[in-house]
Amino acid sequence: MMIGKNIIRFRNDLGLSQEDLGRLVNKHQSTISRIESDLQGIPYEEIPLFAAALGKAPEDLLQTESINLHIQTQNGGNANNYVVNHHSEQAVQAKDEIIALNKEIIAMQKARIEELE
């Protein structure tokens, strides 16, 4: 899970040390270090406490580096759904492939409209 990396990023964005964050959530600095290294988890019920201390929503602590895309297109009356969930390095390539596919579909739809006119 990325919770440790997210905590580091959010803590650094605020200019907080591990000790500062520890004081805010009533944890020792060594505990914060283990959490940030993903060697120790945060109890589920404490996630809102950590999130509040970092000025974030609880779901922000749990987000990953993946990018989710959901694109629906119409092709000859048939709905095509494309759902992509790739890690960030692959997401741009997948997004580009989907855009290229959508351009092809648009071109086909334009040709079909011209046929009907």
N, C-alpha and C positions, 0 to 999 in steps of 0.2 A: 504494500500500500504506500501511497505517496504522502501520508499525513506528516511524516517527519520533515520531508523536503518542503512541504507547504508551510509548516510552522517556522522553519528557518527563514524562508523567503518573507513571510509576513512579519516576523519578529525583526528581521534586518530592515525591512521597509519602514518600520516604526523607530528604528534606532535603539531597540531594546537589547540588552545583554541576556544571556540565559538566566543570570541571577535576577534581573528585573522581571522577566516573565515568571520565574519561579515564585517571586514574592506575590505577583498578581494572582497566581493560581494555587498558592500555598503548597508549593513543591520545592524540593531542594534542587540546586543547580545540576547536580549529578543526575537527577531524575529527568530533568529537561534534556540534558545531553543524551541520555539513553533513548528518550522518546524521539528526539530529532534524528538519531542514528537508526531509527526503526528497530532498536534492540528491545524496546519496551513499548507496549501499546498504551493507549489512553482508555480508561474505562468509558464505556458508551455514555454513561450519565454525566461524565466530565467534559465531553466534547463541547457542549454549549459554553461552559466556563472558559475553556481555552479560546474558543471563537470570540467570545465577548472581550477577553483580555487583549486579543489581537485586532479588535474592531472589525471582525468578519462574521458572516453567517456560518452556522455549523457545517452546512454543505460545502462551503469554500474550503474547509480543512480536508474534506474527503475527495475533492476533485482530482482527476488524473490529467495526464498530458494528452489524453486522447481527444480527438475532435469528432463529433457526431454530426453527420449530415443526413438529412432525409429529403429526398427529392421525389416528387411524383410528377409524371408526365402523362400526356395523353397521346396515344399512337393508334390512329385508325379506330378510335372509340374504345380501345383497350387501355386500361390504366396500368402503367408500369411503375412499380415502386422500387427505389434504390435506397438501401440503408447502408451507410458506410461507417464503420467504427474502427479506425486505425490509429495507431500511435502517431504522434505529430510528424515524424519523418516521412511516414507513408501517406499521411492525410492529404498533403498538398498534391501528391501524384494522383491519388484517388479522386480528389476534387477536380483536377484537370481532366481526368478521363471522363468523369460524369459531365463536365461542361462540354467536352467534345461530343459526347453521345447526345446531349441535349441539342447541340447545334445541328447534328445530323437529323434528329427528329424534327426540329423546326424547319429545316430545308425540305424534308419530305412533306410536312404539313403545308408549306407554301406551294409546293408543286401540286399537291392535291387540290388546294384552293384554286390555283390557276386552271386546273382541269375542269373544275366545277363552274367556272365563270364563263 
